[in-house]
Amino acid sequence: MTSPSAALTDGREVIVVGGGQAGLAIGYLLAQQGRDFTILEAADAPAAAWRARWDSLRLFTPVRYDSLPGLAFPGDPDSYPGRHDVVAYLTDYVQRFELPVEFNSRVRSVRPRDGGFRVELADRTYEADQVVVATGPFQVPFTPAIAADLSAEVAQLHSSDYRSPSDLPPGPALVVGGGNTGFQIAAELARSREVQLAVGARQTPLPQRFLGRDLFRYLEATGLMNKTVTSRIGQRMKDRETLIGSSPRRARRQGIKILPRATGARGSTMTFADGTEVAVDAVIWATGFRLDHSFVELPVFDARGQVEHERGVTARPGLYFLGLPWQHTRGSALLGWVKDDAEFIAQRIDAFALSPAAAGAPPSPLLSGPPAR
Ligand SMILES: Cc1cc2nc3c(=O)[nH]c(=O)nc-3n(C[C@H](O)[C@H](O)[C@H](O)COP(=O)(O)OP(=O)(O)OC[C@H]3O[C@@H](n4cnc5c(N)ncnc54)[C@H](O)[C@@H]3O)c2cc1C
């Protein structure tokens, strides 16, 4: 069935969906291959995800680990950029390499077409031989159902809507979520008000720096950043989230009261796993995100809706994902390491373009890269 939106149809060898760091990294490599491609980005400017994060955010990866292929991230290699620096870097990246990013271009569906794909937007359609989905590891803000049981007088924000303490009314605040985001926002708020932090699953705290060196230098030196998701140690790392530069002990020193998991809410009272009840005026839900690939209308998902792939290569020839958390290693969704997966996918795209039949064969051991460590 042809939709009215299909009125304008254009063709490309490759369509990249999403123009964040993953989409730009693969874009750079496709440009080097001389491919006819375009990057479709829903937002109206580069680095949309970074624009939408809180003002004081400091990266946990130092400058030396923040570069995309072809362009060093500027600054002291041992310094930690703010989110504005990432916005500037990615904006420069698009301009410097004249990457073909089409803004205000949200993809509504990716569907199969004879030997290729139809990529539909509200006002136009592309036909493509190959598609890379790079729509990000943190897409749809997740808030637990108990949020709906709080009364309207309680100010509530998801962390993705939080920019600075002035977003909250004066007075005590509760932050729910014990990941890096929850700890960092709680620390910022604690400078000006009383803060409680509800921590459900405890994450392993790691120091940002140790003996004068950044954590990631140790992770690189010990080979941990190269451990693949299929290796035993990779599996363990994947299941164990880490807090970088924050810890419950440090938070307590900052005056933050740590509570256990938030289990219920009624009116303006929240209940916690140990039975404690706390009256709240303002709550920040630092409770993470969910992936949403519902626009990809191809059978490449398992029963739980997770993409079935090997290092981003799906069983549908010519369809790839890039930037998924632990797509291949811990670094897959990080600025400084996404290039490894991008290079891998770019090679597959090149092979497919040369010989679709051979490259479209089901994932082979070649896909797994170096042997599992
Ligand atoms: C709070 C926080 C702190 C982080 N700190 C660090 C750090 O210190 N160091 C580090 O390396 N990493 C960090 N990360 C992780 C990671 O680098 C970022 O999440 C990064 O934004 C991921 O890049 P991406 O390109 O994969 O996805 P995104 O940046 O999310 O880009 C995806 C793009 O796709 C677009 N899009 C989505 N759906 C569609 C559609 N249907 N059609 C068209 N476009 C679409 C979006 O508008 C977006 O621009 C952090 C993440 C968070 C949440």
The ligand as an SDF file (V2000), in Angstrom:
LIG
                    3D

 53 58  0  0  0  0  0  0  0  0999 V2000
   23.5590   11.5410   31.2430 C   0  0  0  0  0  0  0  0  0  0  0  0
   24.4810   10.8820   30.2750 C   0  0  0  0  0  0  0  0  0  0  0  0
   25.8500   11.0840   30.3600 C   0  0  0  0  0  0  0  0  0  0  0  0
   26.7180   10.4980   29.4440 C   0  0  0  0  0  0  0  0  0  0  0  0
   28.0520   10.7110   29.5600 N   0  0  0  0  0  0  0  0  0  0  0  0
   28.9030   10.1580   28.6700 C   0  0  0  0  0  0  0  0  0  0  0  0
   30.3230   10.3770   28.7610 C   0  0  0  0  0  0  0  0  0  0  0  0
   30.8070   11.0120   29.6880 O   0  0  0  0  0  0  0  0  0  0  0  0
   31.1250    9.8320   27.8050 N   0  0  0  0  0  0  0  0  0  0  0  0
   30.6260    9.0800   26.7790 C   0  0  0  0  0  0  0  0  0  0  0  0
   31.3970    8.6460   25.9370 O   0  0  0  0  0  0  0  0  0  0  0  0
   29.3040    8.8010   26.7150 N   0  0  0  0  0  0  0  0  0  0  0  0
   28.4290    9.3190   27.6200 C   0  0  0  0  0  0  0  0  0  0  0  0
   27.0930    9.0460   27.5250 N   0  0  0  0  0  0  0  0  0  0  0  0
   26.6450    7.9720   26.6080 C   0  0  0  0  0  0  0  0  0  0  0  0
   26.5710    8.3150   25.1180 C   0  0  0  0  0  0  0  0  0  0  0  0
   27.7740    8.8770   24.6690 O   0  0  0  0  0  0  0  0  0  0  0  0
   25.4240    9.2550   24.7820 C   0  0  0  0  0  0  0  0  0  0  0  0
   24.2110    8.7090   25.2310 O   0  0  0  0  0  0  0  0  0  0  0  0
   25.3120    9.5630   23.2790 C   0  0  0  0  0  0  0  0  0  0  0  0
   24.3810   10.6010   23.1370 O   0  0  0  0  0  0  0  0  0  0  0  0
   24.9030    8.3790   22.4040 C   0  0  0  0  0  0  0  0  0  0  0  0
   25.0750    8.7350   21.0420 O   0  0  0  0  0  0  0  0  0  0  0  0
   24.1930    8.0990   19.8740 P   0  0  0  0  0  0  0  0  0  0  0  0
   24.5480    8.7740   18.6110 O   0  0  0  0  0  0  0  0  0  0  0  0
   24.2700    6.6320   19.8910 O   0  0  0  0  0  0  0  0  0  0  0  0
   22.7060    8.4800   20.2930 O   0  0  0  0  0  0  0  0  0  0  0  0
   22.0390    9.9030   20.4770 P   0  0  0  0  0  0  0  0  0  0  0  0
   23.0360   10.9060   20.8640 O   0  0  0  0  0  0  0  0  0  0  0  0
   20.8510    9.6800   21.3350 O   0  0  0  0  0  0  0  0  0  0  0  0
   21.5800   10.2620   18.9980 O   0  0  0  0  0  0  0  0  0  0  0  0
   20.5030    9.6170   18.3610 C   0  0  0  0  0  0  0  0  0  0  0  0
   19.8550   10.6150   17.4360 C   0  0  0  0  0  0  0  0  0  0  0  0
   18.8070    9.9690   16.7130 O   0  0  0  0  0  0  0  0  0  0  0  0
   17.7450   10.8700   16.5530 C   0  0  0  0  0  0  0  0  0  0  0  0
   16.5360   10.0850   16.3270 N   0  0  0  0  0  0  0  0  0  0  0  0
   15.8840    9.2740   17.1940 C   0  0  0  0  0  0  0  0  0  0  0  0
   14.8270    8.6830   16.5960 N   0  0  0  0  0  0  0  0  0  0  0  0
   14.8330    9.1160   15.3100 C   0  0  0  0  0  0  0  0  0  0  0  0
   14.0060    8.8580   14.1790 C   0  0  0  0  0  0  0  0  0  0  0  0
   12.9550    8.0110   14.2310 N   0  0  0  0  0  0  0  0  0  0  0  0
   14.2980    9.4810   13.0120 N   0  0  0  0  0  0  0  0  0  0  0  0
   15.3730   10.3390   12.9200 C   0  0  0  0  0  0  0  0  0  0  0  0
   16.1730   10.6170   13.9550 N   0  0  0  0  0  0  0  0  0  0  0  0
   15.9120   10.0080   15.1340 C   0  0  0  0  0  0  0  0  0  0  0  0
   17.7260   11.6690   17.8380 C   0  0  0  0  0  0  0  0  0  0  0  0
   17.1140   12.9350   17.6490 O   0  0  0  0  0  0  0  0  0  0  0  0
   19.2170   11.7850   18.1730 C   0  0  0  0  0  0  0  0  0  0  0  0
   19.7980   12.9800   17.7080 O   0  0  0  0  0  0  0  0  0  0  0  0
   26.2000    9.6370   28.4240 C   0  0  0  0  0  0  0  0  0  0  0  0
   24.8240    9.4220   28.3520 C   0  0  0  0  0  0  0  0  0  0  0  0
   23.9730   10.0370   29.2640 C   0  0  0  0  0  0  0  0  0  0  0  0
   22.4830    9.7500   29.1660 C   0  0  0  0  0  0  0  0  0  0  0  0
  1  2  1  0
  2  3  1  0
  2 52  2  0
  3  4  2  0
  4  5  1  0
  4 50  1  0
  5  6  2  0
  6  7  1  0
  6 13  1  0
  7  8  2  0
  7  9  1  0
  9 10  1  0
 10 11  2  0
 10 12  1  0
 12 13  2  0
 13 14  1  0
 14 15  1  0
 14 50  1  0
 15 16  1  0
 16 17  1  0
 16 18  1  0
 18 19  1  0
 18 20  1  0
 20 21  1  0
 20 22  1  0
 22 23  1  0
 23 24  1  0
 24 25  2  0
 24 26  1  0
 24 27  1  0
 27 28  1  0
 28 29  2  0
 28 30  1  0
 28 31  1  0
 31 32  1  0
 32 33  1  0
 33 34  1  0
 33 48  1  0
 34 35  1  0
 35 36  1  0
 35 46  1  0
 36 37  1  0
 36 45  1  0
 37 38  2  0
 38 39  1  0
 39 40  1  0
 39 45  2  0
 40 41  1  0
 40 42  2  0
 42 43  1  0
 43 44  2  0
 44 45  1  0
 46 47  1  0
 46 48  1  0
 48 49  1  0
 50 51  2  0
 51 52  1  0
 52 53  1  0
M  END
$$$$
